[in-house]
Amino acid sequence: MILLVKRMTQNPLVVRAMSSSESYEEAVRTLNKLQSNAAYIRAVRKHNVSTNTGLEDTKKYLLRSGVTLDQLDLLKIIHVAGTKGKGSTCAFIESILRHHGFLTGFYSSPHLISVRERFRINGQPINEPTFTQFFWKCYKSLESKKEHENDMPQYFKFLTVMMFHVFIEAKVDVAILEVGIGGECDCTNIVKNPICTGISSLGLDHTSMLGNTIEEIAFQKSGIFKKNAPAFTVPQPLEAMNILEKRAVEKNCSLSIVPSVENYKWPNGTLDLKVPLKIQNYNLSLAIQLASSWIESTRNKISIKGNKSHFRKSTPILQSKIESLSNFSLETTAIAISNCKWPGRTQILKGNSIDFFIDGAHTLESIESCASWFRESTKNEKGKKFLIFNATGDRDPEKLLAPLKRFRFDRVFLSPNLAGVKNVVDQENFSVGTDEQKKRCRRHFEIWGDGGVIVENVGEAFDLINDEILGNERKAKVLITGSLHLVGAALFILDPDLSMTTNY
């Protein structure tokens, strides 16, 4: 037990002191210059070319930075793709394995408040000195070996290269990698030998980069399948499942559909969840199967017997009543799930006069789930209700707003993904210009109609809400959704330390 606690609390990275010229703020400003600007993104979409293509480039930059592909094999990786829920799935995996005593590394995107959130060791973002050291180590190495002026990796590709340095140096037991966009051409797909892979719920998103059909999306996501690495997925639409099955055969890997969480024999009969089970049901099950598969492959402590089940006869899946996991591991898993924190996703922040319902839903399926969650959570509440919304990229705002228009919001605020606080380097975003965001807000206003208000930033929306509820005894309810970047701007004001509490 003492060893377990030590592994769960230790900080494996010790860094040297930074000089004043190598400050964290300067590192982030330099990193932000690697972001693709809005004009470049538009050109990419017009010509249907992904910003994350070029795995050969990723290999080139990785080698230049001082890490070989063979060194990547030292990492015992779980790789997860999907349209909806892949981040939540990874967060559950991380918590489960950490609570089992393993030293975890978790790489995710995007960040909400600080870029350091993308690199988590044992559940905690790396600190500023650690980020600064690894940033300059990678940046200076790559810059010194440029063959021409523009020969530097773009933002996400650079962070992926840097992530491998961080996790290798920390000697993590497990590296949990969330795919950025797609899978086939995503730069995280440089890994050759993951222990296992997972595909969360699939739907239409990033269509200009990944394709306009569910079959094309499934093809791209299943690009992370690797030979002899067991793959797991949630129940999918038939068209998507056909592609996943075909790709699994091509990649020579097994593919299993995970069962419902309700089919597990939990020690107390149920799980302690802060959100309705139906929202996280299959994300949780996918996380459990990936975590247990990883343990089975690396430590041989847990074995799961598979057989056929009623989901699909052509796909092997785990038995519907999970009895082969030991009581200890299921007890530990239940504790890990109840203690898992993943801000910005079906999150409720209770303030002094306002309760904030925060969810970075940005696809039709996730918006519908968000609307259902908000309705269930506020069905007996009598206070005023407000919506703060934004959607970016190639997403159809009319479809995203449709489920939300069923509510009788007292006011709807259409805001750019801006907090309204100046000189915050972590919040800089050059990929979508402010003018473009404001243009989108005007479009959202046209779609919504009566009750809509265009604001300059989230802070202005909060001020207007406070003015409107002044003197009201009942707490107001504010739903913030449509974009993880919008959620990040809101949390920067409400909970800048991501403590899952607010004094607002």
Secondary structure, DSSP 8 states (H G I E B T S, - for coil): -HHHHHHHH----------GGG-HHHHHHHHHTTS--HHHHHHHHHTT--TT--HHHHHHHHHHHT--HHHHTTS-EEEEE-SBSHHHHHHHHHHHHHHTT--EEEE-SS-SS-GGGGEEETTEE--HHHHHHHHHHHHHHHHHT-SSTT-S--HHHHHHHHHHHHHHHHT-SEEEEE-SS-SSS-GGGG-S--SEEEE-B----SHHHH-SSHHHHHHHHGGG--TT--EEE----HHHHHHHHHHHHHHT--EEE---GGGB--TTSS---SS-HHHHHHHHHHHHHHHHHHHHHHT------EE--SS-TTS-EE-SSB-SS-HHHHHHHHHHHHH---TTSSEEEE-SSEEEEEE---SHHHHHHHHHHHHHHHTT--S-EEEEE---TT--HHHHHTTGGGS--SEEEE--S--S-SS-GGG---SS-HHHHHHHHHHHHHHH-TTEEE-SSHHHHHHHHHHHHTT-SS-EEEEEES-HHHHHHHHHHH-TT--S----
